[in-house]
Amino acid sequence: MITMDDIIREGHPTLRQVAKEVSFPLSAEDKELGDRMREFLKNSQDPELSEKYGLRGGVGIAAPQLNISKRITAIEIPNMEEEDGEPFLSTVMYNPKVLSHSVQQAAIEEGEGCLSVDRHVPGYVIRNAKVTISYMDQEGEKHKIRLKNYAAIVVQHEIDHLNGIMFYDHINKENPHFAPDDILLIQ
């Protein structure tokens, strides 16, 4: 089981590397890693398990955060409409790529957080409001999905990890809460 002790923190050199693509068919090790990453996210969102194991809640995690420089990320976005409903997005993405994105930009109003960053970093993390992503699943099937708003931001955050980019790299250093007039601010 992955715990917070397995997650490397900012300043670790692996977080600044461009991760390598995984090859298909996947190794048993890469499949298991994806499963463990997704399990971590589910556990981190479970109030009892997160308290028992001291897990910070997360909706995404990338392999580089576990000091494994591979293009693997797990996403677990809960259903905001129905508390007991199926998750909005629950998947492990191998070799994800942004195929296209909107001109419209968006940011989460309260800023972004990261399992690898133990401090609050104020400011708008400006990203694309809509993205089309391609990725492979564990069986080697290719997927193409369109995401918008919060889900688009989560996946862009995780793909950034695969490219050695931290969320705060997107914050305006001079004016952290500067936002263009037409930006979409997400609650």
Disulfide bonds with the S-S distance in Angstrom:
none
